[in-house]
Amino acid sequence: GGFSLEEADEGIRLGKFDFVAFGQLFISNPDLVERAKNGYQLNRNIDWGTAFYGDSKGYTDYVKYQVPKNVLSELIKPVKLNDLFLPNRITMSAMDRVRTPAPYIPTELNAKYYA
């Protein structure tokens, strides 16, 4: 218990555990999965005086993260083009041809840098 999202992620990556259960973070972040997935700021302010006392006050009344209006949400939506699945709609244009010798096939350096 008491793991941060970063500690939990690292533990799973290292094979220490398969999943992590969160309690306190879920109380003040009812959208914890979305916050973790999108890197949104966590609400760490829990009203312990009301958290476990019978009604919604301090237990189920925490507000979900409000995405700022300036977020370009269409750009970060996934897209499927024929057999190709892209996790977002942002790609890099083919600028690396000037660093690629004839016949202009990407080199190991291109692959390493842009991976």
Phi and psi in degrees as a GROMACS rama.xvg file:
@    title "Ramachandran Plot"
@    xaxis  label "Phi"
@    yaxis  label "Psi"
@TYPE xy
77.066  18.137  GLY-2
-76.1114  145.285  PHE-3
-81.7691  166.186  SER-4
-60.4837  -38.8856  LEU-5
-65.7038  -42.9954  GLU-6
-64.4599  -40.9073  GLU-7
-64.1776  -43.9678  ALA-8
-60.9344  -44.9307  ASP-9
-65.3248  -41.8325  GLU-10
-60.8561  -40.0952  GLY-11
-67.6604  -44.1722  ILE-12
-60.1654  -37.3826  ARG-13
-83.4432  -1.86223  LEU-14
79.0257  16.4644  GLY-15
-71.7408  -31.3899  LYS-16
-155.885  164.771  PHE-17
-91.7878  -30.3734  ASP-18
-155.345  166.677  PHE-19
-132.759  132.876  VAL-20
-95.1535  135.176  ALA-21
-116.697  139.157  PHE-22
-111.235  -68.8118  GLY-23
-59.0653  -43.4579  GLN-24
-62.6686  -33.3191  LEU-25
-72.0784  -30.2567  PHE-26
-61.2146  -50.2478  ILE-27
-91.345  -0.960131  SER-28
-136.847  77.3409  ASN-29
-60.9892  -17.0322  PRO-30
-107.908  37.4646  ASP-31
-55.261  -40.9648  LEU-32
-62.2043  -45.1409  VAL-33
-65.2771  -38.7998  GLU-34
-64.2552  -41.8191  ARG-35
-66.3326  -43.968  ALA-36
-63.9925  -36.169  LYS-37
-102.433  -1.78177  ASN-38
72.4887  23.2271  GLY-39
-72.6397  151.496  TYR-40
-61.8876  140.693  GLN-41
-89.1707  145.977  LEU-42
-89.0056  115.243  ASN-43
-105.418  8.02338  ARG-44
-93.8224  98.0112  ASN-45
-103.242  131.519  ILE-46
-86.1665  88.7641  ASP-47
-65.8473  -20.1547  TRP-48
-69.7534  -19.2907  GLY-49
-125.273  -2.69635  THR-50
-59.4696  -36.5652  ALA-51
-125.703  38.6617  PHE-52
-118.911  39.2791  TYR-53
99.0292  -33.54  GLY-54
-120.505  -171.533  ASP-55
-72.0235  -23.656  SER-56
-57.7587  117.374  LYS-57
80.4739  1.96067  GLY-58
-125.769  -48.5359  TYR-59
-124.563  17.5789  THR-60
-106.407  12.9416  ASP-61
-74.748  140.98  TYR-62
-82.1684  140.009  VAL-63
-70.8313  157.901  LYS-64
-60.5438  133.437  TYR-65
-99.0563  111.178  GLN-66
-68.1218  127.502  VAL-67
-57.913  147.727  PRO-68
-62.8424  -22.6708  LYS-69
-83.9861  0.396869  ASN-70
-73.3282  131.272  VAL-71
-85.5795  76.9131  LEU-72
-65.8797  -27.1412  SER-73
-69.6038  -33.1386  GLU-74
-66.8494  -29.4421  LEU-75
-97.0388  6.67423  ILE-76
-80.7404  141.958  LYS-77
-69.8339  160.203  PRO-78
-146.402  143.764  VAL-79
-113.524  123.075  LYS-80
-118.106  104.808  LEU-81
55.6498  -117.732  ASN-82
-93.491  1.25012  ASP-83
-96.7161  126.67  LEU-84
-109.304  124.117  PHE-85
-111.088  129.684  LEU-86
-70.1187  -16.0092  PRO-87
-153.04  -177.972  ASN-88
-110.496  26.6851  ARG-89
-110.665  119.701  ILE-90
-129.041  162.904  THR-91
-99.7703  133.86  MET-92
-69.2432  160.837  SER-93
-77.426  76.8038  ALA-94
-94.1307  -11.4466  MET-95
-81.9135  2.77231  ASP-96
-60.9845  -30.2133  ARG-97
-70.2067  -18.9968  VAL-98
-101.951  8.00926  ARG-99
-115.994  120.17  THR-100
-68.4221  158.381  PRO-101
-54.6275  137.957  ALA-102
-92.3533  34.6559  PRO-103
65.252  43.3537  TYR-104
-101.287  130.869  ILE-105
-53.6469  139.951  PRO-106
-92.6267  177.603  THR-107
-61.8132  -36.3188  GLU-108
-61.1666  -44.3057  LEU-109
-60.0124  -48.0711  ASN-110
-62.5785  -42.5347  ALA-111
-65.7774  -44.8949  LYS-112
-67.4751  -42.7971  TYR-113
-93.6285  1.7512  TYR-114
